[in-house]
């Protein structure tokens, strides 16, 4: 059986969002539902995010070259930044339009077809969420796992759209534009979260708790007297670790090198770290951990 690739999940997401966004926007305008229109624009922004993930995954597969000695993995984060800016602009536009509707107070009762459209969308996206969640686990793709979480939020948005339209049908007509406002706010929040995560990674931000966990595991290796320093960075979905360890000063080069190999094997086999650089220093009692 041919191994599935994470790009398949991105293609499934893009195809699903194109169908849903076109259907929701068309029916939303035909049925006069502000909530369904906002939900459609939400799915349109998801097309951009999924496309960014796909482009990032494809570029990240390119081999290293003279201008990119560490590879092209960070292209995914740059694409995410671009998608975040576009999503934020669309979210702000949705909020402005809804606020104008709320200000004028001209609430139009949407048709029941908007309810069925949003309900069918919630069910459809739940299956897409399950597919990409499983594919992300099979391929160990963090980008696809993040996309799957976004799918689940889309399910909840569509459920909220159902509530808003039904409320309008029950003569609580302000509930439909208010639901659209909440959806517009969620688009902006999602854009901000994507921007914050991508910019954090691009500036070499790394989870401090993971570094502490790596340090504890490395210090349990026979022959490692102390971890003096440890740093981490992300290259796309790949983790790169630089660690300085202390070994007994009387060890020869071959033995010290074997200890460094065991450190690399631990990081790769237990944590999937494929880029590890281990620097060795002779152990002294007054060594201090540089991360403290």
ROKOLMAR-98655 format. One line per field, with one value per residue: residue number from 1; x, y, z of N, C-alpha, C, O in turn. Coordinates in steps of 0.05 Angstrom, whole numbers, plus 5000, padded with zeros to 4 digits. Example, Ala and Ser with C-alpha at 12.3 -4.5 7.8 and 13.67 -1.06 7.14 Angstrom:
<rs>
nr: 1 2;
nxx: 5264 5257;
nyy: 4886 4955;
nzz: 5156 5142;
caxx: 5246 5273;
cayy: 4910 4979;
cazz: 5156 5143;
cxx: 5264 5258;
cyy: 4934 5001;
czz: 5156 5157;
oxx: 5285 5268;
oyy: 4934 5023;
ozz: 5169 5161;
</rs>
This chain:
<rs>
nr: 1 2 3 4 5 6 7 8 9 10 11 12 13 14 15 16 17 18 19 20 21 22 23 24 25 26 27 28 29 30 31 32 33 34 35 36 37 38 39 40 41 42 43 44 45 46 47 48 49 50 51 52 53 54 55 56 57 58 59 60 61 62 63 64 65 66 67 68 69 70 71 72 73 74 75 76 77 78 79 80 81 82 83 84 85 86 87 88 89 90 91 92 93 94 95 96 97 98 99 100 101 102 103 104 105 106 107 108 109 110 111 112 113 114 115 116 117 118 119 120 121 122 123 124 125 126 127 128 129 130 131 132 133 134 135 136 137 138 139 140 141 142 143 144 145 146 147 148 149 150 151 152 153 154 155 156 157 158 159 160 161 162 163 164 165 166 167 168 169 170 171 172 173 174 175 176 177 178 179 180 181 182 183 184 185 186 187 188 189 190 191 192 193 194 195 196 197 198 199 200 201 202 203 204 205 206 207 208 209 210 211 212 213 214 215 216 217 218 219 220 221 222 223 224 225 226 227 228 229 230 231 232 233 234 235 236 237 238 239 240 241 242 243 244 245 246 247 248 249 250 251 252 253 254 255 256 257 258 259 260 261 262 263 264 265 266 267 268 269 270 271 272 273 274 275 276 277 278 279 280 281 282 283 284 285 286 287 288 289 290 291 292;
nxx: 5017 5012 5045 5010 5012 5023 5008 4962 4921 4920 4902 4851 4827 4828 4796 4747 4736 4730 4683 4646 4650 4633 4580 4558 4564 4534 4482 4476 4472 4427 4388 4388 4418 4460 4494 4505 4531 4576 4598 4610 4651 4687 4702 4725 4771 4796 4810 4854 4889 4896 4918 4966 4990 4995 5030 5074 5087 5102 5146 5180 5198 5239 5307 5368 5408 5460 5445 5409 5428 5405 5360 5291 5250 5225 5192 5139 5122 5127 5089 5045 5044 5031 4980 4955 4952 4918 4872 4860 4845 4799 4767 4762 4733 4685 4667 4659 4617 4576 4570 4551 4501 4478 4477 4441 4396 4364 4338 4335 4293 4321 4319 4296 4330 4381 4391 4392 4436 4479 4477 4487 4538 4567 4565 4592 4644 4660 4673 4716 4751 4761 4787 4834 4857 4870 4906 4946 4967 4987 5027 5057 5053 5056 5034 4989 4961 4949 4915 4873 4853 4832 4792 4756 4741 4713 4669 4643 4632 4595 4554 4540 4521 4475 4445 4439 4409 4363 4345 4332 4290 4253 4236 4274 4308 4354 4393 4417 4452 4484 4508 4538 4574 4603 4627 4659 4694 4719 4746 4785 4812 4832 4867 4903 4924 4951 4988 5018 5040 5070 5106 5132 5159 5192 5227 5259 5236 5222 5195 5203 5193 5199 5253 5273 5256 5284 5336 5335 5328 5375 5415 5409 5435 5487 5551 5545 5559 5539 5491 5509 5490 5432 5396 5340 5307 5260 5252 5209 5170 5208 5252 5309 5366 5415 5464 5505 5548 5578 5632 5672 5739 5782 5768 5777 5777 5746 5711 5684 5659 5624 5588 5565 5540 5501 5469 5448 5420 5381 5351 5332 5304 5267 5243 5240 5277 5316 5357 5410 5461 5517 5559 5620 5649 5701 5687 5676 5674 5654 5620 5567 5497 5479 5429 5403;
nyy: 4976 5044 5096 5147 5218 5282 5324 5307 5314 5370 5382 5358 5391 5441 5431 5418 5466 5502 5484 5490 5545 5571 5551 5569 5625 5638 5617 5644 5699 5694 5677 5717 5715 5738 5711 5662 5682 5705 5658 5633 5668 5658 5605 5616 5643 5600 5571 5599 5592 5536 5531 5557 5522 5477 5498 5509 5457 5433 5465 5457 5406 5411 5400 5416 5474 5517 5568 5558 5527 5501 5479 5486 5490 5530 5558 5545 5573 5626 5628 5621 5669 5706 5686 5697 5754 5764 5737 5767 5817 5803 5786 5834 5863 5834 5845 5901 5905 5877 5908 5954 5936 5924 5974 6002 5973 5943 5886 5827 5771 5709 5654 5585 5550 5566 5546 5490 5487 5505 5466 5418 5431 5431 5376 5354 5378 5356 5304 5314 5336 5291 5258 5287 5293 5240 5230 5266 5245 5197 5215 5248 5304 5369 5415 5397 5376 5423 5445 5409 5421 5471 5456 5432 5477 5502 5469 5481 5535 5532 5505 5545 5582 5556 5561 5617 5629 5599 5625 5675 5658 5649 5698 5727 5767 5797 5761 5734 5772 5783 5734 5731 5772 5750 5708 5737 5760 5713 5698 5739 5729 5678 5690 5723 5686 5650 5685 5699 5650 5634 5678 5673 5625 5637 5673 5642 5622 5576 5520 5523 5485 5437 5438 5433 5381 5352 5361 5335 5282 5273 5278 5232 5194 5146 5167 5220 5275 5325 5372 5428 5469 5481 5489 5503 5502 5513 5484 5489 5433 5406 5394 5426 5417 5444 5424 5425 5383 5356 5312 5262 5284 5251 5216 5185 5207 5173 5147 5191 5210 5167 5174 5223 5205 5172 5210 5237 5195 5185 5233 5231 5181 5181 5231 5248 5284 5304 5336 5347 5376 5361 5385 5375 5381 5381 5356 5398 5415 5465 5479 5513 5512 5540 5556 5574;
nzz: 5000 4982 5016 5050 5039 5072 5039 5014 5051 5053 5001 5003 5041 5014 4969 4995 5022 4980 4955 4998 5012 4965 4961 5009 5007 4961 4974 5022 5006 4974 5010 5047 5095 5143 5177 5151 5105 5129 5150 5101 5082 5121 5108 5060 5075 5098 5053 5035 5078 5077 5026 5035 5071 5037 4997 5030 5048 4999 4982 5024 5016 4980 4965 5002 4982 4955 4971 5011 5060 5103 5084 5059 5094 5125 5092 5096 5142 5126 5085 5117 5146 5105 5091 5140 5141 5098 5116 5161 5138 5111 5153 5183 5145 5144 5196 5194 5156 5182 5229 5206 5189 5239 5260 5227 5236 5204 5199 5164 5154 5147 5099 5107 5081 5091 5142 5132 5098 5130 5170 5141 5124 5173 5186 5142 5147 5194 5181 5147 5183 5216 5179 5165 5215 5228 5186 5197 5243 5223 5187 5218 5216 5235 5214 5186 5229 5256 5218 5220 5270 5259 5225 5260 5290 5249 5244 5292 5283 5240 5266 5302 5265 5248 5295 5298 5251 5259 5305 5282 5250 5290 5302 5329 5304 5306 5321 5279 5250 5294 5304 5257 5268 5310 5283 5246 5283 5301 5255 5252 5301 5291 5249 5277 5313 5278 5256 5302 5319 5273 5268 5317 5311 5266 5288 5317 5364 5417 5452 5519 5558 5531 5521 5573 5584 5545 5565 5615 5599 5569 5608 5635 5606 5603 5618 5607 5642 5653 5627 5596 5563 5522 5463 5419 5356 5302 5238 5193 5201 5227 5281 5307 5347 5389 5432 5489 5523 5582 5593 5626 5637 5625 5585 5520 5450 5418 5454 5476 5430 5420 5462 5448 5401 5424 5449 5405 5381 5421 5420 5368 5364 5406 5406 5354 5333 5281 5268 5303 5340 5376 5424 5458 5522 5572 5637 5693 5762 5773 5732 5703 5685 5625 5610 5654;
caxx: 5000 5028 5043 4997 5029 5007 4996 4935 4903 4917 4885 4824 4818 4823 4772 4724 4730 4720 4655 4630 4650 4616 4553 4548 4562 4511 4457 4475 4462 4400 4370 4390 4429 4486 4510 4515 4550 4601 4609 4622 4676 4705 4712 4742 4798 4808 4822 4880 4906 4902 4936 4992 5001 5003 5054 5096 5095 5116 5172 5196 5210 5262 5333 5386 5425 5480 5433 5393 5442 5388 5336 5270 5227 5211 5174 5112 5115 5124 5063 5025 5043 5016 4952 4944 4946 4894 4849 4853 4832 4772 4753 4755 4712 4660 4658 4649 4591 4556 4565 4533 4474 4467 4472 4417 4374 4346 4342 4319 4289 4332 4303 4304 4352 4406 4394 4400 4463 4498 4477 4501 4566 4578 4569 4613 4670 4668 4686 4741 4767 4769 4806 4860 4868 4883 4928 4967 4980 5002 5050 5071 5054 5045 5018 4964 4947 4937 4893 4851 4840 4817 4768 4738 4729 4694 4645 4629 4622 4571 4533 4532 4505 4448 4431 4433 4388 4338 4336 4319 4264 4236 4231 4296 4322 4381 4411 4431 4475 4502 4524 4557 4594 4620 4643 4679 4714 4734 4765 4807 4827 4848 4889 4923 4938 4969 5010 5034 5054 5090 5127 5147 5177 5211 5246 5273 5223 5220 5181 5222 5187 5210 5282 5278 5252 5308 5359 5333 5333 5403 5432 5407 5452 5512 5575 5539 5561 5522 5484 5517 5473 5415 5379 5324 5294 5243 5255 5184 5161 5231 5265 5338 5375 5443 5468 5533 5548 5604 5640 5696 5761 5802 5759 5789 5760 5727 5690 5668 5643 5603 5569 5551 5522 5478 5452 5434 5401 5359 5334 5318 5286 5245 5230 5239 5296 5334 5379 5421 5489 5526 5586 5630 5668 5709 5670 5688 5655 5642 5605 5539 5479 5476 5401 5391;
cayy: 5000 5068 5112 5173 5241 5303 5341 5297 5328 5398 5382 5352 5415 5462 5423 5420 5494 5515 5477 5501 5574 5579 5545 5586 5653 5640 5613 5665 5723 5689 5674 5741 5707 5749 5691 5643 5696 5706 5631 5629 5682 5643 5582 5627 5648 5574 5563 5612 5579 5509 5534 5564 5497 5461 5510 5504 5428 5427 5478 5445 5381 5416 5394 5439 5484 5535 5591 5548 5504 5487 5471 5505 5483 5553 5570 5541 5594 5651 5626 5625 5698 5718 5678 5711 5781 5763 5729 5790 5837 5793 5786 5862 5871 5822 5860 5927 5902 5869 5931 5972 5924 5927 6003 6010 5959 5931 5858 5812 5744 5691 5630 5560 5537 5573 5527 5464 5490 5506 5440 5399 5438 5421 5347 5349 5386 5338 5281 5324 5338 5264 5248 5301 5287 5214 5232 5281 5226 5178 5228 5265 5331 5389 5434 5384 5374 5449 5449 5393 5436 5492 5443 5429 5503 5508 5455 5497 5560 5525 5500 5572 5593 5543 5573 5644 5630 5590 5647 5694 5647 5651 5727 5740 5772 5808 5739 5727 5789 5781 5710 5739 5788 5731 5693 5755 5762 5688 5699 5756 5715 5656 5703 5732 5662 5640 5704 5697 5624 5635 5697 5662 5604 5649 5687 5621 5616 5547 5512 5520 5460 5415 5439 5421 5352 5341 5363 5314 5256 5271 5275 5204 5177 5139 5181 5249 5286 5349 5388 5456 5488 5468 5508 5491 5519 5498 5487 5477 5414 5392 5406 5426 5420 5447 5417 5423 5365 5352 5285 5259 5295 5230 5199 5190 5218 5153 5143 5216 5210 5148 5187 5242 5190 5163 5233 5241 5173 5190 5255 5222 5158 5187 5257 5254 5305 5294 5355 5351 5382 5357 5395 5362 5395 5366 5362 5411 5418 5492 5485 5523 5509 5567 5563 5584;
cazz: 5000 4980 5040 5045 5044 5084 5018 5008 5070 5044 4977 5012 5054 4994 4954 5012 5028 4955 4952 5020 5011 4942 4968 5031 4998 4943 4989 5042 4994 4964 5033 5065 5121 5148 5190 5131 5089 5145 5150 5075 5081 5139 5093 5039 5087 5102 5028 5035 5098 5067 5004 5047 5082 5014 4986 5049 5047 4974 4981 5045 5006 4963 4979 5008 4961 4965 4984 5033 5071 5123 5071 5053 5111 5136 5072 5106 5161 5110 5072 5138 5151 5083 5095 5163 5134 5081 5132 5178 5122 5105 5179 5189 5126 5154 5220 5186 5143 5202 5246 5191 5190 5266 5265 5212 5248 5183 5201 5145 5162 5127 5091 5121 5066 5104 5164 5122 5087 5152 5183 5124 5125 5198 5185 5122 5157 5215 5168 5137 5208 5224 5159 5168 5242 5226 5167 5211 5262 5207 5174 5238 5205 5254 5199 5181 5254 5261 5199 5230 5292 5247 5214 5283 5296 5228 5251 5313 5270 5225 5286 5311 5243 5250 5318 5291 5231 5272 5322 5265 5243 5313 5305 5343 5279 5310 5327 5255 5247 5317 5299 5237 5281 5325 5263 5237 5305 5302 5232 5261 5321 5278 5234 5297 5324 5258 5255 5326 5319 5252 5275 5339 5300 5248 5305 5332 5389 5422 5477 5541 5573 5516 5525 5599 5581 5531 5583 5635 5586 5561 5631 5644 5589 5616 5608 5607 5669 5656 5603 5601 5547 5502 5448 5399 5336 5284 5210 5185 5221 5237 5304 5308 5374 5395 5460 5499 5545 5595 5598 5642 5621 5618 5563 5494 5430 5408 5475 5477 5405 5424 5480 5431 5384 5440 5453 5380 5378 5440 5410 5343 5368 5426 5401 5325 5326 5261 5266 5330 5341 5403 5430 5482 5539 5596 5661 5716 5783 5774 5708 5707 5662 5613 5606 5679;
cxx: 5018 5023 5030 5015 5011 4995 4968 4914 4898 4899 4856 4812 4811 4798 4746 4716 4720 4690 4637 4628 4631 4586 4542 4545 4538 4485 4454 4463 4433 4380 4371 4400 4457 4505 4522 4535 4577 4615 4622 4649 4696 4718 4730 4770 4812 4821 4851 4899 4914 4921 4964 5005 5011 5029 5078 5106 5110 5144 5191 5210 5234 5288 5348 5402 5445 5469 5416 5406 5426 5362 5315 5246 5211 5193 5145 5103 5111 5097 5041 5022 5026 4986 4939 4936 4920 4869 4840 4837 4803 4755 4744 4732 4685 4649 4647 4621 4570 4550 4547 4505 4462 4461 4446 4392 4354 4352 4323 4317 4300 4314 4314 4326 4379 4412 4405 4429 4484 4500 4492 4531 4580 4584 4592 4641 4679 4683 4714 4761 4778 4790 4833 4873 4883 4907 4952 4982 4997 5028 5066 5074 5040 5027 4991 4948 4934 4913 4869 4837 4823 4791 4747 4725 4709 4668 4629 4617 4596 4548 4522 4515 4477 4432 4422 4409 4362 4327 4321 4292 4244 4232 4252 4316 4350 4402 4428 4455 4495 4520 4545 4580 4614 4638 4666 4702 4731 4754 4789 4824 4844 4872 4911 4938 4958 4993 5029 5051 5076 5113 5144 5168 5199 5233 5260 5262 5220 5208 5202 5218 5199 5241 5290 5275 5275 5332 5358 5338 5362 5421 5429 5424 5479 5536 5570 5540 5542 5515 5489 5498 5457 5397 5363 5312 5278 5250 5230 5173 5184 5244 5295 5348 5405 5447 5498 5533 5577 5608 5666 5721 5782 5793 5773 5768 5738 5704 5672 5649 5620 5581 5552 5532 5497 5458 5435 5413 5376 5340 5319 5297 5262 5230 5229 5257 5317 5358 5389 5451 5498 5555 5595 5651 5677 5694 5687 5667 5640 5626 5576 5523 5473 5447 5388 5400;
cyy: 5025 5086 5139 5196 5264 5322 5333 5311 5357 5400 5377 5377 5437 5456 5426 5449 5509 5509 5490 5531 5584 5574 5564 5615 5656 5638 5635 5691 5719 5687 5697 5734 5718 5729 5671 5656 5698 5679 5624 5643 5669 5619 5592 5633 5621 5563 5574 5598 5551 5511 5541 5539 5479 5472 5505 5476 5421 5439 5465 5419 5386 5411 5419 5448 5504 5559 5583 5523 5488 5477 5493 5503 5507 5567 5567 5563 5621 5651 5630 5654 5712 5712 5693 5740 5783 5757 5753 5811 5829 5794 5814 5871 5860 5838 5887 5925 5895 5893 5951 5962 5928 5957 6012 5996 5947 5901 5843 5783 5725 5667 5605 5545 5543 5555 5500 5465 5490 5479 5419 5405 5428 5391 5340 5355 5369 5314 5289 5326 5311 5253 5260 5296 5260 5215 5247 5263 5206 5190 5246 5293 5351 5409 5423 5381 5401 5455 5433 5407 5459 5481 5440 5455 5511 5494 5471 5522 5554 5518 5526 5586 5582 5556 5601 5646 5620 5611 5669 5685 5649 5680 5740 5748 5784 5786 5731 5745 5788 5756 5715 5755 5770 5716 5711 5759 5737 5687 5716 5743 5693 5668 5712 5708 5651 5659 5702 5672 5625 5654 5687 5642 5617 5665 5668 5617 5586 5542 5506 5494 5436 5414 5427 5391 5339 5340 5340 5287 5252 5266 5247 5185 5172 5153 5211 5259 5309 5360 5417 5476 5472 5490 5492 5511 5501 5505 5474 5459 5399 5408 5404 5433 5423 5443 5414 5405 5363 5322 5285 5268 5274 5212 5205 5200 5199 5149 5168 5218 5191 5159 5207 5228 5181 5186 5238 5220 5176 5211 5246 5201 5165 5212 5265 5277 5295 5312 5361 5355 5380 5366 5384 5379 5378 5375 5375 5416 5444 5499 5493 5519 5536 5575 5574 5613;
czz: 5000 5004 5033 5053 5056 5063 5011 5025 5062 5020 4984 5025 5034 4978 4970 5017 5003 4952 4973 5018 4988 4949 4989 5022 4979 4958 5010 5030 4984 4987 5053 5093 5124 5160 5170 5112 5103 5147 5123 5072 5099 5124 5070 5050 5092 5077 5027 5054 5088 5044 5014 5058 5059 5002 5004 5049 5022 4973 5001 5036 4988 4978 4985 4984 4973 4980 5008 5045 5092 5110 5068 5071 5122 5117 5082 5125 5147 5096 5093 5145 5130 5086 5118 5157 5117 5098 5150 5163 5116 5131 5186 5170 5135 5178 5213 5174 5163 5221 5232 5192 5218 5271 5251 5224 5229 5182 5182 5154 5140 5122 5106 5107 5078 5128 5153 5110 5109 5166 5167 5123 5150 5197 5165 5133 5180 5204 5157 5161 5216 5205 5163 5195 5241 5208 5180 5230 5246 5195 5193 5228 5224 5239 5193 5206 5262 5243 5209 5253 5281 5235 5237 5290 5274 5233 5271 5301 5255 5244 5297 5290 5243 5272 5311 5271 5243 5291 5306 5255 5265 5321 5324 5321 5283 5315 5303 5250 5270 5314 5278 5249 5296 5306 5252 5258 5306 5278 5240 5282 5309 5263 5254 5308 5304 5256 5278 5326 5297 5258 5298 5329 5283 5264 5324 5360 5392 5449 5498 5556 5558 5520 5553 5599 5567 5550 5604 5623 5579 5585 5644 5628 5603 5603 5607 5636 5674 5629 5609 5587 5527 5489 5427 5380 5317 5255 5197 5207 5234 5260 5302 5336 5374 5425 5466 5524 5557 5599 5615 5625 5612 5595 5537 5474 5421 5428 5477 5453 5408 5442 5465 5413 5399 5446 5428 5375 5396 5429 5385 5348 5386 5419 5371 5317 5306 5257 5295 5328 5370 5406 5457 5496 5562 5621 5682 5737 5783 5749 5716 5682 5651 5608 5632 5684;
oxx: 5036 5000 5037 5031 4987 4975 4952 4893 4876 4882 4838 4788 4789 4781 4726 4692 4703 4675 4616 4607 4616 4569 4519 4525 4524 4467 4431 4446 4417 4356 4357 4391 4476 4529 4545 4554 4598 4639 4643 4668 4720 4742 4749 4790 4836 4840 4870 4922 4938 4939 4984 5029 5033 5047 5100 5130 5130 5163 5215 5230 5249 5289 5343 5408 5446 5481 5408 5396 5432 5344 5322 5224 5187 5179 5128 5080 5094 5083 5020 4999 5009 4969 4916 4915 4903 4848 4816 4818 4785 4732 4721 4714 4664 4625 4626 4604 4547 4527 4531 4486 4438 4442 4431 4370 4332 4368 4299 4337 4290 4297 4336 4340 4398 4435 4424 4444 4504 4522 4508 4548 4603 4606 4609 4659 4703 4702 4733 4785 4801 4810 4853 4897 4905 4928 4975 5006 5018 5048 5087 5095 5016 5007 4971 4923 4912 4894 4846 4813 4802 4770 4723 4701 4689 4646 4605 4596 4577 4525 4498 4496 4457 4408 4399 4392 4341 4303 4301 4273 4219 4225 4247 4338 4367 4426 4451 4477 4519 4544 4568 4603 4638 4662 4688 4725 4755 4776 4812 4849 4867 4893 4935 4963 4980 5016 5054 5075 5099 5136 5168 5190 5222 5255 5271 5276 5215 5212 5217 5237 5208 5253 5310 5291 5285 5346 5379 5352 5373 5440 5446 5428 5491 5539 5590 5522 5531 5531 5476 5491 5466 5385 5371 5308 5283 5254 5231 5168 5179 5247 5306 5338 5420 5436 5513 5519 5596 5590 5679 5724 5797 5808 5780 5745 5715 5681 5647 5626 5598 5557 5528 5509 5475 5434 5411 5391 5354 5316 5296 5275 5240 5206 5218 5252 5333 5378 5378 5466 5489 5573 5579 5668 5661 5690 5709 5643 5617 5620 5564 5533 5462 5442 5365 5392;
oyy: 5027 5090 5152 5193 5265 5335 5350 5319 5367 5418 5389 5383 5449 5473 5436 5456 5527 5528 5502 5543 5602 5591 5574 5628 5676 5655 5644 5704 5737 5695 5696 5746 5710 5728 5664 5643 5694 5677 5611 5632 5669 5615 5578 5627 5619 5548 5560 5593 5544 5494 5531 5535 5468 5456 5498 5471 5406 5426 5463 5411 5367 5418 5441 5431 5508 5569 5601 5501 5465 5468 5516 5512 5506 5586 5584 5572 5637 5671 5643 5663 5729 5729 5701 5749 5800 5769 5757 5823 5845 5801 5818 5886 5873 5843 5895 5941 5905 5897 5964 5978 5935 5963 6028 6007 5941 5892 5847 5771 5725 5660 5605 5529 5527 5548 5489 5446 5476 5471 5403 5387 5419 5382 5323 5340 5366 5304 5274 5320 5309 5240 5246 5297 5257 5202 5240 5265 5198 5176 5256 5305 5349 5418 5437 5383 5402 5467 5442 5406 5465 5494 5444 5456 5525 5504 5474 5531 5569 5525 5529 5600 5597 5562 5609 5663 5632 5615 5680 5700 5650 5686 5762 5737 5781 5791 5723 5735 5791 5757 5706 5752 5774 5711 5702 5760 5739 5676 5708 5745 5689 5656 5709 5710 5643 5649 5701 5673 5616 5647 5692 5641 5609 5669 5676 5610 5572 5559 5487 5481 5417 5393 5413 5376 5318 5320 5327 5270 5230 5251 5239 5162 5190 5151 5226 5252 5312 5359 5429 5497 5452 5506 5471 5534 5477 5528 5450 5469 5382 5433 5383 5452 5408 5457 5403 5412 5368 5307 5305 5260 5279 5195 5228 5201 5206 5149 5165 5226 5197 5154 5208 5238 5181 5182 5243 5226 5170 5207 5254 5203 5155 5213 5286 5289 5278 5304 5378 5339 5396 5356 5383 5391 5361 5399 5366 5420 5446 5522 5481 5521 5554 5598 5582 5624;
ozz: 5017 5012 5013 5071 5050 5069 5003 5016 5064 5018 4973 5020 5035 4974 4960 5015 5006 4946 4966 5022 4992 4944 4986 5030 4981 4954 5016 5043 4984 4984 5073 5113 5111 5154 5171 5104 5091 5145 5123 5061 5093 5126 5063 5037 5092 5078 5019 5048 5091 5041 5003 5055 5061 4996 4995 5049 5023 4964 4997 5048 4983 5001 4974 4966 4997 4999 5024 5042 5097 5125 5073 5065 5126 5124 5075 5124 5154 5096 5087 5150 5136 5083 5117 5166 5121 5094 5154 5173 5117 5130 5196 5179 5133 5179 5224 5180 5162 5228 5245 5195 5220 5285 5263 5221 5235 5166 5183 5162 5118 5138 5115 5119 5076 5133 5164 5113 5107 5174 5178 5122 5149 5206 5171 5130 5185 5216 5158 5158 5222 5214 5164 5197 5251 5214 5176 5233 5256 5193 5185 5231 5229 5250 5195 5206 5272 5251 5206 5256 5292 5236 5232 5297 5280 5226 5269 5309 5257 5238 5301 5297 5239 5269 5317 5275 5237 5292 5315 5253 5260 5344 5333 5319 5265 5314 5306 5247 5266 5321 5280 5241 5295 5312 5249 5251 5310 5281 5234 5281 5317 5264 5248 5311 5312 5254 5275 5333 5302 5254 5299 5339 5284 5253 5345 5379 5373 5468 5496 5566 5571 5522 5555 5612 5575 5550 5609 5636 5582 5583 5661 5636 5614 5579 5605 5652 5696 5610 5626 5599 5517 5503 5419 5387 5316 5248 5191 5229 5251 5258 5295 5348 5361 5441 5451 5543 5543 5608 5618 5602 5594 5587 5532 5480 5417 5420 5479 5455 5399 5437 5468 5408 5388 5447 5430 5366 5388 5428 5381 5338 5381 5424 5364 5296 5314 5244 5309 5315 5387 5392 5476 5483 5571 5625 5689 5730 5792 5745 5733 5660 5665 5603 5631 5705;
</rs>
